[in-house]
Every structure is written in C-alpha cells, then in structure tokens.
Amino acid sequence: MRWVRNIFAELFGLFVDDGSFAVAIVLWVGLVALGIRRLALPSAWQAVLLFAGLGLILAVSALRSARRR
C-alpha cells in the first residue's frame, strides 16, 4: 500500500510545489470572498483587493524562496 501513498504524493507534488504558498492563496481567496460582502465595496475595488493580496503573497513566497538558495 505504500506505492498508493507514493502515487498520491507525486500527484499532489505536480500541482502544489510549496504548501504554504497554496494554503495562503486559498485562505486569502476565502477571506476576500467572505469579507467583500461586509465591506460593500464597488466591484472594481473588490478586484483590486483580491489582486493586491495575491500579488503580495506571490512576492513574499518568491523572496522566501530566493533567500533559501
């Protein structure tokens, strides 16, 4: 049964290289989806908020990866 676990680990690795990066994206999208309703922002600002957060997550992940190398 170990080979089944290895297959799933390889499949997961194909789509998720950095687990914390993926978790941060999912959390941000979830927070924005829930928080946008409460803020009552115009749709253009909603998109800006989502994009800015995702860009910040990407920049932090890239800097963290660069420091490791």
C-alpha positions, 0 to 999 in steps of 0.5 A, spaced: 500 500 500 505 504 500 506 505 492 498 508 493 501 513 498 507 514 493 502 515 487 498 520 491 504 524 493 507 525 486 500 527 484 499 532 489 507 534 488 505 536 480 500 541 482 502 544 489 510 545 489 510 549 496 504 548 501 504 554 504 504 558 498 497 554 496 494 554 503 495 562 503 492 563 496 486 559 498 485 562 505 486 569 502 481 567 496 476 565 502 477 571 506 476 576 500 470 572 498 467 572 505 469 579 507 467 583 500 460 582 502 461 586 509 465 591 506 460 593 500 465 595 496 464 597 488 466 591 484 472 594 481 475 595 488 473 588 490 478 586 484 483 590 486 483 587 493 483 580 491 489 582 486 493 586 491 493 580 496 495 575 491 500 579 488 503 580 495 503 573 497 506 571 490 512 576 492 513 574 499 513 566 497 518 568 491 523 572 496 522 566 501 524 562 496 530 566 493 533 567 500 533 559 501 538 558 495 
